[in-house]
Amino acid sequence: MKKRIVLLYHSIGKSNANDLMQLRIPKAELQKHVDFVRLKGMKISTIEELLSSKDDRSRVAFSFDDGYEDQIQAAEILEKAGSRGTFFVIPGLFGGKMPGAGCWNRWKLMSKGKILELSARGHEIGGHSLTHPGPLDQLAPIVRRREIACCGERLEELLGRDITGFSYPHGGISREVQRDVAEAGYRYACCSEPGTFRPGSNLYSIPRIEVRGRDSLKTFVQKISGQGEIWRKIRHHLSRLVHGIIRE
């Protein structure tokens, strides 16, 4: 049976002692992931291509959240393999830094020029909210809709084409959030719940397999093969529950 796997990455580079969430992975590790997927005969596609494909070939999409400048290295690795990736970016923060306390607020975000360049090179650009204010399901409706709609509008103005994909910041998702994303004109949206995409699944809650800096190649192989997926789903939902309690 053909597989449809969407991978989730953040920053690319040397590990950082302050990166407690292990959001950054070394460039060499990403190269191993690309090489393994190709060795197994899986086609590397953008998410839009993965969703549109009608063939029986298993496909893997490499997606990157936040739009860190170091993700250019990921684009180069994929291009050398004859493939392209999907980059979810934050138009209200182009060329700046991520908000909040943490190592990520020292990682520079791509400028408008870099985003234009990625798009021109054939990579898919998607939205990740206008300013990354926090989980969308925790925002007032008027603020949430602005973050979703204005994100796509600014990207379309910059790139001169439709923006079809969206990624929920902090994984904040609810029925209302999904409805707002659909009404804003996006074709699909990715969440942070682990799992593989299946034909007929909800296009506004596409699961992704998150890859972190602590993952060895063996762990990566286990993740994309589905080993331990049930436990990862349980941990994901428990984490969401704890974070929700803390915010309250």
N, C-alpha and C positions, 0 to 999 in steps of 0.2 A: 504493500500500500504506500502510495506517495506521501511524503511528509511535507509540511509547510511550517518551517521554523523561523521565528523572528528573534534575533539576539539583541540584547541591550547592553551598550557600553556607555561610559562617560569619558573621563580624561585618559589620554595616552601619554605615557612617560615613565620616568623613574619613580619608584615607590617613595612615599613620604611618610615619615613617622607620625605626623599629625593626621594622616588620612585614616581615621578610625573606621570609616565605613568602607574602606578599600575601593574607592571609586576610580582610582587610577590603575591602569595595567601597563606593563612595559611593552614597548613597540614589538620587541622580539616575541613576546607571548601572543600578541595579536597575529603576527605572521604565522605562528604555529597553528593557530585556529583556522586561518584561511587555508593553509596548506592541507590540514586534515580534512576539511570539508571538501576540498577539490579531490583529494585522494580517494574519498568515499564516493566520488561521482555525483555529488550533489551540485546543483546549479546555484551559483550565488546571484541573487537578484535584489533589486530595490523592493521595498514593500509593495509599491504600486504594481510592479511587474509580477510579484508573487501572487497578488490577489487577482490579477488579470489573466494569469497563465491558464491554459486549457490542456496542457500536455500532462503526461503521467510521470514526469521527472520530479524527483524530490528537490525542493528548493529551500535555500537558507538566505535570509535577509539580515545583513549587519546594520543595526540602527544605533545612532549615537544621540544622546540627549544633551541639551544645554548649549551646544555650539562652541565648545572650548577651542581656542586657536590650535592647540596641539592635535586636534582631530584631523588636521590636514595630513598628518602622517598616516592616519588610517586610510584616508582617501588615496594616498599614493600607493599603499600596499594593495588595496583593492584594484586600482588601475593596472598595476603590474600583473595582476591575475586576470586581466581582461574583464573586470567586473566594476560595479558601482555600488555605493551605499546610500542609506537614507539618514539625513541629518535633521534633527528637530531643533530649531533655533528660537531665540527670544529677541524679536526685533526691537523691543524697547530698551535693550541693553547692549546693542551692538558696539563692539570695541571697548566695552567696560568690564566690570567684574560682577559676579553673582552676589546677591544680597545675603545677609545672615552671617553668623559666626561659624567659622570652619575653614579648613584648608582650601576649599573650593573658591572662597572669595579672594584668593590670591592667584587663581588661574585665569588668565586673560581670555575674554570671549572674542570670537571672530568679528571682524569689521564688516561693513556692508560690502566692501570690495572683495573680501575673502569669500563671502557667501555668493556673490555674483560669479566669482571664479569657479567655485564648486559646481554651481548650477550649469555653467557653460561647459564644464568638463563631463557633464552627463549624470551627476549625482542628484538624487531626489532631495528636495528641501521641503520640510514640513514645519508646522507650528508647534510651539511648546509654551504657549501663552505670551501675552504682551510683555509682562515684567516679572514673571515667576514669583507671584506674591505669596504663594503657599498653596495647600490643597484646595482645588476649586470647589469642592463640596462643602468647604468651611466658609466660603465667602458669601457676602450679600448678593442676591440674584443680579442686581444691576451692575455690580463690580465684576462678577463672574462672566456675564455676557460680554462686557467690554473687553475683558482679558482674552476671551475666545475670538470674538468677531474682529476686533482691531488688529489682533495678531495676524490673521489671514489677510486682511485688507492691506496692511503695510508690506507684507511679503509679496503679495500679488503686484502691488505698485512698484516694488523694487525689481522684481524678476520679470514682470510683464507676462505672466502666465498664471493659470489656476493653481491654487494650493489645495491639494486633496487630502493630505494627511495631518494628523494632530497627535500629540503625545501629552497625556495628563501630567502636569507638574506634581511631584511628590506622590504620584499615583492616586490623587484624590478623585474619586469617581462615584457617581450616583446616577439614578435614572434621569434626574433633572439636568445634570451636567451633560450626560450623553445626548439628551434632547437638544440642549443649547448648541452643542458641537454640530449636530446634524442640521439644525436650522441655520447655522452660520455658513453652511455650504461645503463642509468637509465630507469626503467620501468615507473615510475610516478614521479610527482613533485607537491608539495603543495604550494599554494599561501596564501595570507592573506585576500583575499576577503571573506566576510561572506556568508554563504549559505550551503546547503546540496549537497552531491554528488549524481548525477543521472546516471543510466546506460546509456552508450553511450556518456557521457560527455568527454571532453578533459582530458586525463590522465596527461597532463603536466600543468594543471591549476586547480588542485583540491581545491575547497574552504574549508575553515575551520571556525569554530565558535570560536572566541577568547574569553577566559575567563580571566577576570582581577580581581585584588584584591578588587576593590570596588563592585563587583557583589555579591548581596545577593543570597540565594538559590532561591528565587522567580525570580530574574533576570535570573539566570541560567536556570530555568525551561522555562521561556519565550523564551530565546534564542534557546534552542534545540527544542522547539515546533514550532519555526518559527515566533513567534509574533514580530513585529517590524523589520522584516528582510529587507524589502524594504528601510526603513530609515537608517538602519545600512549600507546597500550597498551604499546609497547616501553619507553618512558621510565618508565612506571609500574612495570613489572616489574623493570627495572634498579634503580630507586630502592628498591624493596622488598628486592631482593637485597643492595644496599649497606648498607641499614639493618640487615638481618639479620646481616651480617658484622661491622658495628660493635658490635652488641649482644653478639655472641659474644666 
